[in-house]
Amino acid sequence: MDMEYVRHLIWDLAMELTFDCFYAGNTFPVPQKNPIVLRLKSSVILMTTHIENLLANHLTRDSFQTALHFLGDVELQIQIAMGLGFMEEGKCKQLGGMAASLRKLMNTAH
């Protein structure tokens, strides 16, 4: 697969996951003060920032590991939100599937 195409897919999927996490977080109870929402949003922003660095710097090891760390945190926050009943199972599976696809693409590019 063409690496430039993979990089484009990574960026598109990261942005889609970021948007969907922000949208989902706004439906939680008291989203402005909810620690799960704050952690989900901060993790997804940090993940996207490190992916941007990763793509701009041609896959440096530190950016790759840090992006994967924050991607894992996003996945964890999604699971916690579902467990607490803040997110429907279908939405959780959708976001989890996006995160898994992003992880697979990142590993392919690295």
KEZA-497866 format. One record per residue: chain; residue in three letters; x, y, z of N, C-alpha, C in turn. Coordinates in Angstrom, 1 decimal. Layout:
N
site kette = A	rest = ALA	nX = X	nY = Y	nZ = Z	caX = X	caY = Y	caZ = Z	cX = X	cY = Y	cZ = Z
...
***
This chain:
110
site kette = A	rest = MET	nX = 0.9	nY = -1.2	nZ = 0.0	caX = 0.0	caY = 0.0	caZ = 0.0	cX = 0.9	cY = 1.2	cZ = 0.0
site kette = A	rest = ASP	nX = 0.5	nY = 2.2	nZ = -0.8	caX = 1.3	caY = 3.5	caZ = -0.9	cX = 1.3	cY = 4.2	cZ = 0.5
site kette = A	rest = MET	nX = 2.5	nY = 4.5	nZ = 1.0	caX = 2.7	caY = 5.1	caZ = 2.3	cX = 2.0	cY = 6.5	cZ = 2.4
site kette = A	rest = GLU	nX = 2.0	nY = 7.2	nZ = 1.4	caX = 1.4	caY = 8.6	caZ = 1.4	cX = -0.1	cY = 8.4	cZ = 1.6
site kette = A	rest = TYR	nX = -0.7	nY = 7.4	nZ = 1.0	caX = -2.1	caY = 7.1	caZ = 1.1	cX = -2.4	cY = 6.6	cZ = 2.5
site kette = A	rest = VAL	nX = -1.5	nY = 5.8	nZ = 3.1	caX = -1.7	caY = 5.3	caZ = 4.5	cX = -1.7	cY = 6.5	cZ = 5.4
site kette = A	rest = ARG	nX = -0.7	nY = 7.4	nZ = 5.2	caX = -0.6	caY = 8.6	caZ = 6.1	cX = -1.9	cY = 9.5	cZ = 6.0
site kette = A	rest = HIS	nX = -2.4	nY = 9.6	nZ = 4.8	caX = -3.7	caY = 10.3	caZ = 4.6	cX = -4.8	cY = 9.6	cZ = 5.4
site kette = A	rest = LEU	nX = -4.9	nY = 8.3	nZ = 5.3	caX = -5.9	caY = 7.6	caZ = 6.0	cX = -5.8	cY = 7.7	cZ = 7.5
site kette = A	rest = ILE	nX = -4.6	nY = 7.7	nZ = 8.0	caX = -4.3	caY = 7.9	caZ = 9.4	cX = -4.8	cY = 9.2	cZ = 9.9
site kette = A	rest = TRP	nX = -4.5	nY = 10.3	nZ = 9.2	caX = -4.9	caY = 11.6	caZ = 9.5	cX = -6.5	cY = 11.7	cZ = 9.5
site kette = A	rest = ASP	nX = -7.1	nY = 11.2	nZ = 8.4	caX = -8.5	caY = 11.3	caZ = 8.3	cX = -9.2	cY = 10.6	cZ = 9.4
site kette = A	rest = LEU	nX = -8.7	nY = 9.4	nZ = 9.7	caX = -9.4	caY = 8.6	caZ = 10.8	cX = -9.1	cY = 9.2	cZ = 12.2
site kette = A	rest = ALA	nX = -8.0	nY = 9.8	nZ = 12.4	caX = -7.7	caY = 10.5	caZ = 13.7	cX = -8.6	cY = 11.7	cZ = 13.9
site kette = A	rest = MET	nX = -8.8	nY = 12.4	nZ = 12.8	caX = -9.7	caY = 13.6	caZ = 12.9	cX = -11.2	cY = 13.2	cZ = 13.1
site kette = A	rest = GLU	nX = -11.6	nY = 12.1	nZ = 12.4	caX = -13.0	caY = 11.6	caZ = 12.6	cX = -13.2	cY = 11.1	cZ = 14.0
site kette = A	rest = LEU	nX = -12.2	nY = 10.4	nZ = 14.5	caX = -12.3	caY = 9.9	caZ = 15.9	cX = -12.3	cY = 11.0	cZ = 16.9
site kette = A	rest = THR	nX = -11.5	nY = 12.1	nZ = 16.7	caX = -11.5	caY = 13.3	caZ = 17.5	cX = -12.9	cY = 13.9	cZ = 17.5
site kette = A	rest = PHE	nX = -13.4	nY = 14.2	nZ = 16.4	caX = -14.7	caY = 14.8	caZ = 16.2	cX = -15.8	cY = 14.0	cZ = 16.9
site kette = A	rest = ASP	nX = -15.8	nY = 12.7	nZ = 16.7	caX = -16.9	caY = 11.8	caZ = 17.3	cX = -16.7	cY = 11.7	cZ = 18.8
site kette = A	rest = CYS	nX = -15.5	nY = 11.7	nZ = 19.3	caX = -15.3	caY = 11.7	caZ = 20.8	cX = -15.8	cY = 13.0	cZ = 21.4
site kette = A	rest = PHE	nX = -15.5	nY = 14.1	nZ = 20.7	caX = -16.0	caY = 15.4	caZ = 21.3	cX = -17.6	cY = 15.4	cZ = 21.3
site kette = A	rest = TYR	nX = -18.1	nY = 14.9	nZ = 20.2	caX = -19.6	caY = 14.9	caZ = 20.1	cX = -20.2	cY = 14.0	cZ = 21.1
site kette = A	rest = ALA	nX = -19.6	nY = 12.8	nZ = 21.2	caX = -20.2	caY = 11.8	caZ = 22.2	cX = -20.0	cY = 12.4	cZ = 23.6
site kette = A	rest = GLY	nX = -18.9	nY = 13.0	nZ = 23.9	caX = -18.6	caY = 13.6	caZ = 25.3	cX = -19.6	cY = 14.6	cZ = 25.6
site kette = A	rest = ASN	nX = -20.1	nY = 15.4	nZ = 24.7	caX = -21.1	caY = 16.4	caZ = 24.9	cX = -22.4	cY = 15.9	cZ = 25.3
site kette = A	rest = THR	nX = -22.7	nY = 14.6	nZ = 25.2	caX = -24.0	caY = 14.0	caZ = 25.5	cX = -23.9	cY = 13.4	cZ = 26.9
site kette = A	rest = PHE	nX = -22.8	nY = 13.4	nZ = 27.6	caX = -22.6	caY = 12.9	caZ = 28.9	cX = -23.3	cY = 13.8	cZ = 29.9
site kette = A	rest = PRO	nX = -23.6	nY = 13.3	nZ = 31.1	caX = -24.2	caY = 14.2	caZ = 32.2	cX = -23.1	cY = 15.3	cZ = 32.6
site kette = A	rest = VAL	nX = -23.5	nY = 16.5	nZ = 32.6	caX = -22.7	caY = 17.7	caZ = 33.0	cX = -21.4	cY = 17.6	cZ = 32.3
site kette = A	rest = PRO	nX = -21.3	nY = 17.7	nZ = 30.9	caX = -20.1	caY = 17.5	caZ = 30.2	cX = -19.0	cY = 18.5	cZ = 30.5
site kette = A	rest = GLN	nX = -19.4	nY = 19.7	nZ = 31.0	caX = -18.3	caY = 20.7	caZ = 31.3	cX = -17.5	cY = 20.3	cZ = 32.5
site kette = A	rest = LYS	nX = -18.1	nY = 19.5	nZ = 33.5	caX = -17.4	caY = 19.2	caZ = 34.7	cX = -17.1	cY = 17.7	cZ = 34.9
site kette = A	rest = ASN	nX = -17.6	nY = 16.9	nZ = 33.9	caX = -17.4	caY = 15.4	caZ = 34.0	cX = -16.0	cY = 15.0	cZ = 33.7
site kette = A	rest = PRO	nX = -15.3	nY = 14.4	nZ = 34.7	caX = -13.9	caY = 14.1	caZ = 34.5	cX = -13.6	cY = 13.1	cZ = 33.4
site kette = A	rest = ILE	nX = -14.6	nY = 12.2	nZ = 33.1	caX = -14.4	caY = 11.3	caZ = 32.0	cX = -14.4	cY = 12.1	cZ = 30.7
site kette = A	rest = VAL	nX = -15.3	nY = 13.0	nZ = 30.5	caX = -15.4	caY = 13.8	caZ = 29.3	cX = -14.1	cY = 14.6	cZ = 29.2
site kette = A	rest = LEU	nX = -13.6	nY = 15.2	nZ = 30.3	caX = -12.4	caY = 16.0	caZ = 30.2	cX = -11.2	cY = 15.2	cZ = 29.8
site kette = A	rest = ARG	nX = -11.1	nY = 14.0	nZ = 30.4	caX = -10.0	caY = 13.1	caZ = 30.1	cX = -10.1	cY = 12.5	cZ = 28.6
site kette = A	rest = LEU	nX = -11.3	nY = 12.2	nZ = 28.2	caX = -11.5	caY = 11.7	caZ = 26.8	cX = -11.1	cY = 12.8	cZ = 25.8
site kette = A	rest = LYS	nX = -11.6	nY = 14.0	nZ = 26.1	caX = -11.3	caY = 15.1	caZ = 25.1	cX = -9.8	cY = 15.4	cZ = 25.1
site kette = A	rest = SER	nX = -9.2	nY = 15.5	nZ = 26.3	caX = -7.7	caY = 15.8	caZ = 26.3	cX = -6.9	cY = 14.7	cZ = 25.7
site kette = A	rest = SER	nX = -7.3	nY = 13.5	nZ = 26.0	caX = -6.5	caY = 12.4	caZ = 25.4	cX = -6.6	cY = 12.3	cZ = 23.9
site kette = A	rest = VAL	nX = -7.8	nY = 12.6	nZ = 23.3	caX = -8.0	caY = 12.6	caZ = 21.9	cX = -7.3	cY = 13.7	cZ = 21.2
site kette = A	rest = ILE	nX = -7.2	nY = 14.9	nZ = 21.9	caX = -6.5	caY = 16.0	caZ = 21.3	cX = -5.0	cY = 15.7	cZ = 21.4
site kette = A	rest = LEU	nX = -4.5	nY = 15.2	nZ = 22.5	caX = -3.1	caY = 14.8	caZ = 22.6	cX = -2.7	cY = 13.7	cZ = 21.6
site kette = A	rest = MET	nX = -3.6	nY = 12.8	nZ = 21.4	caX = -3.3	caY = 11.7	caZ = 20.4	cX = -3.2	cY = 12.3	cZ = 19.0
site kette = A	rest = THR	nX = -4.1	nY = 13.2	nZ = 18.6	caX = -4.1	caY = 13.8	caZ = 17.3	cX = -2.9	cY = 14.7	cZ = 17.1
site kette = A	rest = THR	nX = -2.5	nY = 15.4	nZ = 18.2	caX = -1.3	caY = 16.3	caZ = 18.1	cX = -0.1	cY = 15.4	cZ = 17.8
site kette = A	rest = HIS	nX = 0.0	nY = 14.3	nZ = 18.5	caX = 1.2	caY = 13.4	caZ = 18.3	cX = 1.1	cY = 12.7	cZ = 16.9
site kette = A	rest = ILE	nX = 0.0	nY = 12.4	nZ = 16.5	caX = -0.2	caY = 11.9	caZ = 15.1	cX = 0.3	cY = 12.9	cZ = 14.1
site kette = A	rest = GLU	nX = -0.1	nY = 14.1	nZ = 14.3	caX = 0.3	caY = 15.2	caZ = 13.4	cX = 1.8	cY = 15.3	cZ = 13.4
site kette = A	rest = ASN	nX = 2.5	nY = 15.3	nZ = 14.6	caX = 3.9	caY = 15.3	caZ = 14.7	cX = 4.5	cY = 14.1	cZ = 14.0
site kette = A	rest = LEU	nX = 3.9	nY = 12.9	nZ = 14.2	caX = 4.3	caY = 11.7	caZ = 13.6	cX = 4.3	cY = 11.8	cZ = 12.1
site kette = A	rest = LEU	nX = 3.3	nY = 12.3	nZ = 11.5	caX = 3.2	caY = 12.4	caZ = 10.0	cX = 4.1	cY = 13.5	cZ = 9.5
site kette = A	rest = ALA	nX = 4.3	nY = 14.6	nZ = 10.2	caX = 5.1	caY = 15.7	caZ = 9.8	cX = 6.6	cY = 15.3	cZ = 9.9
site kette = A	rest = ASN	nX = 7.0	nY = 14.5	nZ = 10.8	caX = 8.4	caY = 14.2	caZ = 11.1	cX = 8.7	cY = 12.8	cZ = 10.5
site kette = A	rest = HIS	nX = 7.9	nY = 12.3	nZ = 9.7	caX = 8.2	caY = 11.0	caZ = 9.1	cX = 8.4	cY = 9.8	cZ = 10.1
site kette = A	rest = LEU	nX = 7.4	nY = 9.7	nZ = 11.0	caX = 7.3	caY = 8.6	caZ = 11.9	cX = 8.5	cY = 8.4	cZ = 12.9
site kette = A	rest = THR	nX = 8.7	nY = 9.4	nZ = 13.7	caX = 9.7	caY = 9.3	caZ = 14.8	cX = 9.2	cY = 8.4	cZ = 15.8
site kette = A	rest = ARG	nX = 10.1	nY = 7.7	nZ = 16.5	caX = 9.7	caY = 6.6	caZ = 17.5	cX = 8.9	cY = 7.2	cZ = 18.6
site kette = A	rest = ASP	nX = 9.4	nY = 8.4	nZ = 19.1	caX = 8.7	caY = 9.0	caZ = 20.3	cX = 7.3	cY = 9.4	cZ = 20.0
site kette = A	rest = SER	nX = 7.1	nY = 10.1	nZ = 18.9	caX = 5.7	caY = 10.5	caZ = 18.5	cX = 4.8	cY = 9.3	cZ = 18.3
site kette = A	rest = PHE	nX = 5.4	nY = 8.2	nZ = 17.7	caX = 4.6	caY = 7.0	caZ = 17.5	cX = 4.2	cY = 6.4	cZ = 18.8
site kette = A	rest = GLN	nX = 5.1	nY = 6.2	nZ = 19.8	caX = 4.8	caY = 5.6	caZ = 21.1	cX = 3.8	cY = 6.5	cZ = 21.9
site kette = A	rest = THR	nX = 4.0	nY = 7.8	nZ = 21.8	caX = 3.1	caY = 8.7	caZ = 22.6	cX = 1.7	cY = 8.7	cZ = 22.0
site kette = A	rest = ALA	nX = 1.7	nY = 8.7	nZ = 20.6	caX = 0.3	caY = 8.7	caZ = 20.0	cX = -0.4	cY = 7.4	cZ = 20.3
site kette = A	rest = LEU	nX = 0.3	nY = 6.3	nZ = 20.3	caX = -0.3	caY = 5.0	caZ = 20.7	cX = -0.7	cY = 5.0	cZ = 22.2
site kette = A	rest = HIS	nX = 0.0	nY = 5.7	nZ = 23.0	caX = -0.3	caY = 5.8	caZ = 24.5	cX = -1.7	cY = 6.5	cZ = 24.6
site kette = A	rest = PHE	nX = -1.8	nY = 7.7	nZ = 24.0	caX = -3.0	caY = 8.4	caZ = 24.1	cX = -4.2	cY = 7.8	cZ = 23.4
site kette = A	rest = LEU	nX = -3.9	nY = 7.0	nZ = 22.3	caX = -4.9	caY = 6.3	caZ = 21.7	cX = -5.5	cY = 5.2	cZ = 22.6
site kette = A	rest = GLY	nX = -4.6	nY = 4.5	nZ = 23.4	caX = -5.0	caY = 3.6	caZ = 24.4	cX = -5.8	cY = 4.2	cZ = 25.5
site kette = A	rest = ASP	nX = -5.5	nY = 5.4	nZ = 25.9	caX = -6.2	caY = 6.1	caZ = 26.9	cX = -7.6	cY = 6.5	cZ = 26.4
site kette = A	rest = VAL	nX = -7.7	nY = 6.9	nZ = 25.1	caX = -9.0	caY = 7.2	caZ = 24.5	cX = -9.9	cY = 5.9	cZ = 24.5
site kette = A	rest = GLU	nX = -9.3	nY = 4.8	nZ = 24.2	caX = -10.1	caY = 3.5	caZ = 24.2	cX = -10.5	cY = 3.2	cZ = 25.6
site kette = A	rest = LEU	nX = -9.7	nY = 3.4	nZ = 26.6	caX = -10.0	caY = 3.2	caZ = 28.0	cX = -11.2	cY = 4.1	cZ = 28.4
site kette = A	rest = GLN	nX = -11.1	nY = 5.4	nZ = 28.1	caX = -12.2	caY = 6.3	caZ = 28.5	cX = -13.5	cY = 5.9	cZ = 27.8
site kette = A	rest = ILE	nX = -13.5	nY = 5.5	nZ = 26.6	caX = -14.7	caY = 5.0	caZ = 25.9	cX = -15.3	cY = 3.8	cZ = 26.7
site kette = A	rest = GLN	nX = -14.5	nY = 2.9	nZ = 27.1	caX = -15.0	caY = 1.7	caZ = 27.9	cX = -15.5	cY = 2.2	cZ = 29.2
site kette = A	rest = ILE	nX = -14.9	nY = 3.1	nZ = 29.9	caX = -15.4	caY = 3.6	caZ = 31.2	cX = -16.7	cY = 4.3	cZ = 31.0
site kette = A	rest = ALA	nX = -16.8	nY = 5.1	nZ = 30.0	caX = -18.0	caY = 5.8	caZ = 29.7	cX = -19.2	cY = 4.8	cZ = 29.5
site kette = A	rest = MET	nX = -18.9	nY = 3.8	nZ = 28.7	caX = -20.0	caY = 2.8	caZ = 28.5	cX = -20.3	cY = 2.1	cZ = 29.8
site kette = A	rest = GLY	nX = -19.3	nY = 1.7	nZ = 30.6	caX = -19.6	caY = 1.0	caZ = 31.8	cX = -20.4	cY = 1.8	cZ = 32.8
site kette = A	rest = LEU	nX = -20.3	nY = 3.1	nZ = 32.7	caX = -21.0	caY = 4.0	caZ = 33.6	cX = -22.4	cY = 4.4	cZ = 33.0
site kette = A	rest = GLY	nX = -22.6	nY = 3.9	nZ = 31.8	caX = -23.9	caY = 4.2	caZ = 31.2	cX = -24.0	cY = 5.5	cZ = 30.5
site kette = A	rest = PHE	nX = -22.8	nY = 6.2	nZ = 30.3	caX = -22.8	caY = 7.5	caZ = 29.7	cX = -22.8	cY = 7.3	cZ = 28.1
site kette = A	rest = MET	nX = -22.5	nY = 6.1	nZ = 27.6	caX = -22.4	caY = 5.9	caZ = 26.2	cX = -23.1	cY = 4.6	cZ = 25.9
site kette = A	rest = GLU	nX = -23.9	nY = 4.6	nZ = 24.8	caX = -24.6	caY = 3.4	caZ = 24.4	cX = -23.5	cY = 2.4	cZ = 23.8
site kette = A	rest = GLU	nX = -23.9	nY = 1.1	nZ = 24.0	caX = -22.9	caY = 0.1	caZ = 23.5	cX = -22.6	cY = 0.2	cZ = 22.0
site kette = A	rest = GLY	nX = -23.6	nY = 0.6	nZ = 21.2	caX = -23.4	caY = 0.7	caZ = 19.8	cX = -22.4	cY = 1.8	cZ = 19.5
site kette = A	rest = LYS	nX = -22.5	nY = 3.0	nZ = 20.2	caX = -21.6	caY = 4.1	caZ = 19.9	cX = -20.2	cY = 3.7	cZ = 20.4
site kette = A	rest = CYS	nX = -20.1	nY = 3.0	nZ = 21.6	caX = -18.9	caY = 2.5	caZ = 22.1	cX = -18.2	cY = 1.6	cZ = 21.1
site kette = A	rest = LYS	nX = -18.9	nY = 0.7	nZ = 20.5	caX = -18.3	caY = -0.2	caZ = 19.5	cX = -17.9	cY = 0.5	cZ = 18.3
site kette = A	rest = GLN	nX = -18.6	nY = 1.5	nZ = 17.9	caX = -18.2	caY = 2.3	caZ = 16.7	cX = -16.9	cY = 3.1	cZ = 17.0
site kette = A	rest = LEU	nX = -16.8	nY = 3.8	nZ = 18.1	caX = -15.6	caY = 4.5	caZ = 18.4	cX = -14.5	cY = 3.5	cZ = 18.7
site kette = A	rest = GLY	nX = -14.7	nY = 2.4	nZ = 19.3	caX = -13.7	caY = 1.4	caZ = 19.6	cX = -13.2	cY = 0.8	cZ = 18.3
site kette = A	rest = GLY	nX = -14.1	nY = 0.6	nZ = 17.3	caX = -13.7	caY = 0.1	caZ = 16.0	cX = -12.8	cY = 1.1	cZ = 15.3
site kette = A	rest = MET	nX = -13.2	nY = 2.4	nZ = 15.4	caX = -12.4	caY = 3.4	caZ = 14.7	cX = -11.0	cY = 3.5	cZ = 15.4
site kette = A	rest = ALA	nX = -10.9	nY = 3.4	nZ = 16.7	caX = -9.6	caY = 3.4	caZ = 17.4	cX = -8.8	cY = 2.2	cZ = 17.0
site kette = A	rest = ALA	nX = -9.4	nY = 1.0	nZ = 16.9	caX = -8.7	caY = -0.2	caZ = 16.5	cX = -8.1	cY = -0.1	cZ = 15.1
site kette = A	rest = SER	nX = -9.0	nY = 0.5	nZ = 14.2	caX = -8.5	caY = 0.7	caZ = 12.8	cX = -7.4	cY = 1.7	cZ = 12.7
site kette = A	rest = LEU	nX = -7.4	nY = 2.7	nZ = 13.5	caX = -6.4	caY = 3.7	caZ = 13.6	cX = -5.1	cY = 3.1	cZ = 14.1
site kette = A	rest = ARG	nX = -5.2	nY = 2.3	nZ = 15.1	caX = -4.0	caY = 1.6	caZ = 15.7	cX = -3.4	cY = 0.7	cZ = 14.6
site kette = A	rest = LYS	nX = -4.2	nY = -0.1	nZ = 13.9	caX = -3.7	caY = -1.0	caZ = 12.8	cX = -3.0	cY = -0.2	cZ = 11.7
site kette = A	rest = LEU	nX = -3.6	nY = 0.9	nZ = 11.3	caX = -3.0	caY = 1.8	caZ = 10.3	cX = -1.7	cY = 2.4	cZ = 10.7
site kette = A	rest = MET	nX = -1.6	nY = 2.8	nZ = 12.0	caX = -0.4	caY = 3.4	caZ = 12.5	cX = 0.7	cY = 2.3	cZ = 12.6
site kette = A	rest = ASN	nX = 0.4	nY = 1.1	nZ = 13.0	caX = 1.3	caY = 0.0	caZ = 13.0	cX = 1.8	cY = -0.4	cZ = 11.6
site kette = A	rest = THR	nX = 0.9	nY = -0.3	nZ = 10.6	caX = 1.3	caY = -0.5	caZ = 9.2	cX = 2.3	cY = 0.5	cZ = 8.7
site kette = A	rest = ALA	nX = 2.0	nY = 1.8	nZ = 9.1	caX = 2.9	caY = 2.8	caZ = 8.6	cX = 4.2	cY = 2.8	cZ = 9.3
site kette = A	rest = HIS	nX = 4.3	nY = 2.3	nZ = 10.5	caX = 5.5	caY = 2.3	caZ = 11.3	cX = 6.3	cY = 1.1	cZ = 10.9
***
